[in-house]
């Protein structure tokens, strides 16, 4: 019996193993079994708690005895334990498979079994079946998720502050998923249908894409009163180049602007949760904007100086595929009810 694991076995079989770390049961749909370099390799589709479907390779130490419980190691490091009743079940499944196909698949010798040419062809079909099953499951899940989720991508954080609540109101049963990414990537994945809505710092004129002016963001330097430039009426980004400044994390395209226009500045990047408190307690310059002030209010003991660089004053545009009726209806409804409303302004269409 021990030599059974030293043969290459093609079989489609369903059995259960236990995740040693979590104790969860995992259903294994076995497609192929072989031994490369002294290790038993099972190519299998795993269904872990009916939540996670994946096509994986499982390893079993070659010295394991079939009569005992065997440990199975996934390629990701997870460890499972397989019951001693699995091996006889595999033998029965092999025989049933031959009976169903009505052709021999294995060459049986004393204490050894291996595939014949029919069996090798069956293995290739089994691989395709398992792969297609995985594709089907992922495809259906992805389709279902898209029906219940609005995917929004933005070039910066500030536009999302109003967009997300505005979308949640009319569609309470939908999940709003948002992320900040590079503008070129946002546009490319909008074309591919990855996003229902993206926000860019420039308009798009492209067939099949609707583009609506959304809102403006204007950047300020936030300076303590003792700063040498705190009395200035306006400043340029280069005026503080070389200083040490506090900076919010995950700023989207603003990070590229500051890096290009202030290459000698040392930025101390801080998370949103602590940024404002650090600004209040620090004498270091920082940035602020009209949208941040609207949302969070003025920071005490700080002077805001407008930045005149064109890169520091942007207009955001909401872009979506013209065939995306869900977003189209939302903008038109908002325009009819509120005109240029605060939540989703449907201003001039570009």
C-alpha positions in Angstrom: 0.0 0.0 0.0 2.8 2.4 0.8 4.0 2.3 -2.8 0.6 3.6 -4.0 1.8 7.2 -3.3 4.9 6.5 -5.4 2.9 6.2 -8.5 1.3 8.9 -10.6 -2.5 8.7 -10.2 -5.2 10.4 -12.2 -8.5 10.6 -10.3 -11.3 13.0 -9.6 -12.3 12.5 -6.0 -13.8 14.6 -3.3 -12.6 14.2 0.3 -12.2 16.4 3.4 -9.1 17.5 5.3 -8.7 19.6 8.4 -6.7 22.9 8.6 -4.4 22.2 11.6 -4.1 25.9 12.4 -7.7 26.9 12.3 -9.5 23.6 12.7 -11.7 24.4 9.6 -12.7 21.7 7.2 -11.5 22.0 3.6 -13.1 20.0 0.8 -10.5 18.8 -1.7 -11.4 17.9 -5.3 -8.4 15.8 -6.4 -7.4 15.9 -10.0 -3.9 14.4 -10.1 -1.3 12.8 -7.8 2.4 12.4 -8.5 5.8 12.4 -6.8 8.4 14.9 -8.0 11.7 14.9 -6.1 10.5 12.6 -3.4 7.4 14.5 -2.5 3.8 13.6 -3.2 2.2 16.4 -5.2 -1.6 16.7 -5.5 -3.1 19.1 -8.0 -6.4 19.9 -6.5 -9.2 22.4 -6.3 -9.8 23.4 -2.7 -13.1 24.7 -1.3 -12.4 26.1 2.1 -15.6 26.5 4.1 -17.5 27.3 0.8 -15.7 30.7 0.9 -12.4 30.3 -0.9 -12.1 28.3 -4.1 -8.6 27.9 -5.6 -6.6 25.5 -7.7 -3.6 24.6 -5.6 -0.7 22.1 -5.2 -0.5 20.1 -2.0 2.6 18.3 -0.7 2.7 15.2 1.4 6.0 13.8 2.8 7.0 10.8 0.7 7.9 8.7 3.8 4.3 9.0 5.1 2.5 5.7 5.6 -0.9 5.3 4.0 -2.3 3.6 7.1 -1.7 6.7 9.3 -3.1 10.2 9.2 -1.1 12.2 6.7 -0.2 15.9 6.9 -0.8 17.9 3.8 1.1 21.1 3.2 -0.3 23.7 0.8 2.1 25.7 -1.4 1.2 28.8 0.7 2.4 27.1 3.9 -1.0 26.1 5.3 -1.0 22.6 6.9 -3.9 20.1 6.7 -4.4 16.7 8.1 -5.9 13.9 5.9 -7.8 11.0 7.5 -6.6 7.4 7.1 -9.8 6.5 5.2 -8.8 8.6 2.2 -6.5 6.1 0.6 -9.0 3.2 0.2 -11.4 5.8 -1.1 -8.9 6.9 -3.7 -8.5 3.3 -4.9 -12.3 2.9 -5.1 -12.6 6.2 -7.0 -9.9 5.0 -9.5 -11.9 1.9 -10.2 -15.2 3.8 -10.5 -13.6 6.2 -12.9 -12.5 3.4 -15.2 -15.9 1.9 -15.0 -17.6 5.1 -16.0 -15.3 5.8 -18.9 -15.3 2.1 -19.8 -11.6 2.1 -20.7 -8.6 1.1 -18.6 -6.6 4.1 -17.2 -4.0 2.4 -15.1 -1.3 -0.3 -15.4 -1.5 -2.3 -12.2 1.4 -4.3 -10.9 2.2 -5.8 -7.5 2.5 -2.9 -5.0 2.5 -0.4 -7.8 0.1 1.5 -10.1 0.8 3.9 -12.9 -1.0 5.6 -15.7 -1.4 4.1 -19.2 -1.8 6.3 -22.3 -5.5 6.6 -21.7 -4.9 7.7 -18.1 -2.4 10.4 -19.2 -5.0 11.8 -21.6 -7.6 11.7 -18.8 -5.2 13.7 -16.6 -5.0 16.5 -19.1 -8.8 16.6 -19.3 -9.1 16.6 -15.5 -6.7 19.6 -15.3 -8.9 21.5 -17.8 -12.0 20.6 -15.9 -10.6 21.8 -12.6 -9.3 25.0 -14.1 -12.6 25.7 -15.8 -14.5 25.0 -12.6 -12.3 27.5 -10.8 -12.8 30.0 -13.6 -16.6 29.5 -13.4 -16.7 30.0 -9.7 -14.5 33.2 -9.8 -16.4 34.5 -12.8 -19.8 34.1 -11.2 -18.6 35.6 -7.9 -17.0 38.5 -9.7 -20.2 39.2 -11.7 -22.4 39.0 -8.5 -20.0 41.4 -6.7 -20.1 43.9 -9.6 -23.9 43.9 -9.5 -23.8 44.9 -5.8 -20.8 47.2 -5.8 -20.0 50.6 -7.2 -16.3 50.9 -7.9 -14.9 54.4 -7.6 -11.3 55.5 -8.3 -9.9 58.9 -7.5 -6.6 60.7 -8.2 -6.7 62.3 -4.8 -8.5 61.8 -1.4 -10.5 65.0 -1.2 -13.1 64.3 -4.0 -14.0 61.0 -2.3 -15.1 62.8 0.9 -18.4 63.8 -0.8 -18.7 61.3 -3.6 -19.0 58.2 -1.3 -21.9 59.6 0.9 -23.6 60.9 -2.2 -23.5 57.5 -3.8 -24.5 55.7 -0.7 -27.7 57.7 -0.2 -29.6 56.7 -3.4 -28.2 53.2 -3.4 -28.3 52.0 0.2 -28.1 48.3 -0.8 -24.9 48.8 -2.9 -21.4 48.6 -1.5 -19.2 51.6 -2.4 -15.6 50.5 -3.0 -13.1 53.3 -3.5 -9.3 53.7 -4.0 -6.7 56.3 -4.9 -4.6 55.5 -7.9 -2.6 57.0 -10.7 -4.7 59.0 -13.2 -3.5 57.0 -16.2 -4.3 53.7 -14.5 -7.8 55.0 -13.5 -8.6 56.0 -17.1 -7.4 52.7 -18.5 -9.4 50.6 -16.1 -12.4 52.7 -16.6 -12.3 51.8 -20.3 -12.0 48.2 -19.3 -15.1 48.4 -17.0 -13.1 48.0 -13.8 -14.6 51.3 -12.4 -18.1 52.7 -12.7 -16.8 56.2 -11.8 -13.3 57.8 -11.7 -12.2 61.3 -10.6 -9.4 63.0 -12.5 -7.7 66.4 -12.2 -8.4 67.1 -15.9 -11.2 66.6 -18.4 -11.4 63.7 -20.8 -12.7 64.0 -24.4 -13.2 60.5 -25.6 -16.0 58.7 -27.3 -18.0 56.6 -24.9 -16.9 58.4 -21.8 -18.9 61.1 -20.1 -17.0 63.8 -18.2 -18.6 66.2 -15.8 -16.9 69.1 -13.9 -17.0 68.3 -10.2 -15.2 70.7 -7.9 -12.0 72.6 -7.4 -9.2 72.2 -4.9 -6.8 75.0 -4.0 -3.6 74.3 -2.1 -2.3 76.5 0.8 0.8 76.6 2.8 -0.1 76.3 6.5 2.5 78.3 8.5 2.9 79.1 12.1 2.9 82.8 12.9 6.6 82.8 13.6 7.5 81.5 10.2 9.5 84.1 8.1 7.0 83.8 5.2 3.8 83.9 7.3 3.2 87.5 6.3 3.2 86.8 2.6 0.0 87.3 0.6 0.8 84.4 -1.8 3.6 81.9 -2.2 4.9 79.5 -4.8 5.9 75.9 -4.1 9.6 76.7 -4.7 9.5 79.3 -1.9 9.6 76.5 0.8 11.7 74.1 -1.2 14.5 72.8 1.1 12.6 73.1 4.4 11.2 70.3 6.5 7.4 69.9 6.3 4.6 67.7 7.6 2.7 65.9 4.9 -0.4 63.6 4.9 0.0 60.1 3.6 -1.8 58.7 0.5 -2.3 62.0 -1.3 -2.5 60.6 -4.8 -1.3 62.9 -7.6 -0.4 65.6 -5.0 2.7 63.5 -4.0 4.0 63.7 -7.6 3.4 67.5 -7.6 5.3 68.1 -4.3 8.2 65.8 -5.3 8.6 67.5 -8.6 8.2 71.1 -7.4 10.0 70.7 -4.0 12.7 68.1 -4.6 14.9 69.4 -1.8 12.2 69.4 0.9 12.2 66.8 3.6 8.6 65.6 4.1 7.6 63.9 7.3 4.7 61.8 6.1 1.9 61.2 8.7 -1.3 59.3 8.8 -4.6 61.2 8.8 -5.4 60.1 12.3 -2.5 62.0 13.8 -1.7 64.6 11.2 -3.9 67.5 12.5 -2.7 66.9 16.1 0.9 67.1 15.0 0.2 70.3 13.0 -1.3 71.9 16.1 1.7 70.9 18.2 4.4 71.6 15.7 6.2 74.6 14.3 6.8 72.9 11.0 5.0 74.1 7.8 2.4 71.9 6.2 -0.2 72.0 3.4 -3.9 72.6 3.6 -6.6 73.1 1.0 -10.1 74.7 0.7 -11.7 71.2 0.7 -9.8 70.1 3.8 -10.9 73.3 5.6 -14.5 72.7 4.6 -14.3 69.2 6.0 -12.2 69.7 9.1 -12.2 73.4 9.9 -9.3 75.8 10.5 -6.3 74.7 12.4 -5.7 77.0 15.4 -2.6 79.2 15.4 -2.0 78.7 11.7 -1.9 81.1 8.8 -3.0 79.9 5.4 -1.1 81.3 2.4 -2.5 80.6 -1.1 -0.1 78.8 -3.5 -0.2 80.3 -7.0 1.4 77.5 -9.0 -1.0 76.1 -11.5 -0.2 72.6 -10.3 -1.5 73.6 -6.8 -5.0 74.7 -8.2 -6.9 71.9 -9.9 -10.4 71.2 -11.1 -11.7 67.6 -10.6 -13.8 65.9 -13.2 -16.1 62.9 -12.7 -15.7 60.5 -15.6 -17.8 57.4 -16.4 -18.7 55.2 -19.3 -21.7 56.7 -21.1 -23.4 53.3 -21.0 -23.2 53.2 -17.2 -26.9 54.0 -16.6 -26.5 53.9 -12.8 -24.1 56.8 -12.6 -25.8 58.7 -15.5 -29.1 58.6 -13.7 -27.5 59.8 -10.5 -25.9 62.9 -12.1 -29.1 63.8 -14.0 -31.3 63.4 -11.0 -29.0 65.5 -8.9 -28.9 68.2 -11.6 -32.7 68.3 -11.9 -33.2 68.5 -8.1 -30.4 70.7 -7.0 -28.6 72.2 -9.9 -25.0 72.4 -8.9 -25.5 70.6 -5.6 -22.8 70.1 -3.1 -22.9 66.4 -3.1 -22.6 65.6 -6.8 -22.4 68.8 -8.8 -23.6 68.2 -12.3 -22.0 71.3 -13.8 -20.9 71.9 -17.4 -20.4 68.7 -19.3 -17.1 68.7 -21.2 
